[in-house]
Amino acid sequence: MESSLELSNSLGSVSSLLSGCRTFKVLVIGDSAVGKTCLTHRLSAAQFPSCVEATIGVDFRERLLDVDGEMIKLQLWDTAGQERFRKSMVPHFYRNVHAVLFVYDITCRASFNSLTTWVEECRRNSLGQEVPRFLVGNKTDLRDVIRADGLVSQEQAKNFAKTHNMMFFETSAKCTSRPRCVREVPYQRDKVEDIVNAVGARLKRQKNPTAAYNPAYSGSFQVLNKKKEKEMWSCC
Ligand SMILES: Nc1nc2c(ncn2[C@@H]2O[C@H](COP(=O)(O)OP(=O)(O)OP(=O)(O)O)[C@@H](O)[C@H]2O)c(=O)[nH]1
């Protein structure tokens, strides 16, 4: 497993050097089922997936982005939320990270409360404060079907973001139709592109990112010997 990771990362680095396009590793973390996989599909400009399974290990998706005339590549690491599917891979997730998206589900207070655990995991893995952090409250399309007192309020989330020096967004990975969402429920504006642009703009200002972890494909690494085995290196 580890040698596969190292080999693929080296191949990716070569590809990145040849393309001359700066590549940034963006880690996506948060509890299981908050919507990290769906969100990374959307962030990489793909559709909301019709069917998703729990991530085993990590999946990769990429997004090429034009930021003020410079093409940069966001390499989105969609990590497993379930501890049993993360196992010994965690240190790999945190190596050479350029930005982190902390995702919670606005309808699941427990996923918001867990954010401190995810922040702590970053600290344990020596992620410096200079690495930009983004807080994303997902599933805003469910705001109307959940009792207000069951929702994580924007105020709470903003305070958390401020305390931890994060840029805050709420979005729905599912709500893909911008005009329909804007007209029907104004606060459900499709913010996915806003998130991509904010991450891109913030990273573009970063000088000389390390180019170590650059798989030039979409694929996945998974912890083996699990019942729910997907194919290794499955394309997205
Ligand atoms: N209503 C709604 N459902 C969503 C949204 N995003 C994801 N989901 C659903 O939430 C469930 C979990 O989504 P995933 O993307 O697999 O969650 P995850 O965080 O990647 O989960 P792990 O892989 O276990 O870490 C799926 O049934 C999705 O269809 C959203 O914005 N709105």
The ligand as an SDF file (V2000), in Angstrom:
LIG
                    3D

 32 34  0  0  0  0  0  0  0  0999 V2000
  -29.4400   16.1280    0.6100 N   0  0  0  0  0  0  0  0  0  0  0  0
  -28.1150   16.0540    0.4180 C   0  0  0  0  0  0  0  0  0  0  0  0
  -27.4920   14.8740    0.4960 N   0  0  0  0  0  0  0  0  0  0  0  0
  -26.1620   14.8510    0.2990 C   0  0  0  0  0  0  0  0  0  0  0  0
  -25.4030   16.0040    0.0010 C   0  0  0  0  0  0  0  0  0  0  0  0
  -24.1090   15.6490   -0.1270 N   0  0  0  0  0  0  0  0  0  0  0  0
  -24.0500   14.3280    0.0790 C   0  0  0  0  0  0  0  0  0  0  0  0
  -25.2900   13.8400    0.3350 N   0  0  0  0  0  0  0  0  0  0  0  0
  -25.6540   12.4550    0.6500 C   0  0  0  0  0  0  0  0  0  0  0  0
  -25.0070   12.1000    1.8570 O   0  0  0  0  0  0  0  0  0  0  0  0
  -24.6100   10.7320    1.8320 C   0  0  0  0  0  0  0  0  0  0  0  0
  -23.1190   10.6140    2.1560 C   0  0  0  0  0  0  0  0  0  0  0  0
  -22.3900   11.2630    1.1370 O   0  0  0  0  0  0  0  0  0  0  0  0
  -20.8360   10.9640    0.8910 P   0  0  0  0  0  0  0  0  0  0  0  0
  -20.3640   11.9630   -0.1070 O   0  0  0  0  0  0  0  0  0  0  0  0
  -20.6110    9.5430    0.5840 O   0  0  0  0  0  0  0  0  0  0  0  0
  -20.2370   11.2650    2.3420 O   0  0  0  0  0  0  0  0  0  0  0  0
  -18.7160   11.1430    2.8150 P   0  0  0  0  0  0  0  0  0  0  0  0
  -18.4750   12.2640    3.7520 O   0  0  0  0  0  0  0  0  0  0  0  0
  -17.8050   11.0670    1.6400 O   0  0  0  0  0  0  0  0  0  0  0  0
  -18.7030    9.7650    3.6150 O   0  0  0  0  0  0  0  0  0  0  0  0
  -17.4340    8.7880    3.9060 P   0  0  0  0  0  0  0  0  0  0  0  0
  -16.9160    8.3200    2.5810 O   0  0  0  0  0  0  0  0  0  0  0  0
  -17.9920    7.6520    4.7230 O   0  0  0  0  0  0  0  0  0  0  0  0
  -16.4140    9.5680    4.6650 O   0  0  0  0  0  0  0  0  0  0  0  0
  -24.9790   10.2010    0.4510 C   0  0  0  0  0  0  0  0  0  0  0  0
  -26.2140    9.5330    0.5540 O   0  0  0  0  0  0  0  0  0  0  0  0
  -25.1370   11.4580   -0.4000 C   0  0  0  0  0  0  0  0  0  0  0  0
  -26.0590   11.2940   -1.4520 O   0  0  0  0  0  0  0  0  0  0  0  0
  -26.1050   17.2580   -0.0930 C   0  0  0  0  0  0  0  0  0  0  0  0
  -25.5630   18.3250   -0.3330 O   0  0  0  0  0  0  0  0  0  0  0  0
  -27.4640   17.2100    0.1370 N   0  0  0  0  0  0  0  0  0  0  0  0
  1  2  1  0
  2  3  2  0
  2 32  1  0
  3  4  1  0
  4  5  2  0
  4  8  1  0
  5  6  1  0
  5 30  1  0
  6  7  2  0
  7  8  1  0
  8  9  1  0
  9 10  1  0
  9 28  1  0
 10 11  1  0
 11 12  1  0
 11 26  1  0
 12 13  1  0
 13 14  1  0
 14 15  2  0
 14 16  1  0
 14 17  1  0
 17 18  1  0
 18 19  2  0
 18 20  1  0
 18 21  1  0
 21 22  1  0
 22 23  2  0
 22 24  1  0
 22 25  1  0
 26 27  1  0
 26 28  1  0
 28 29  1  0
 30 31  2  0
 30 32  1  0
M  END
$$$$
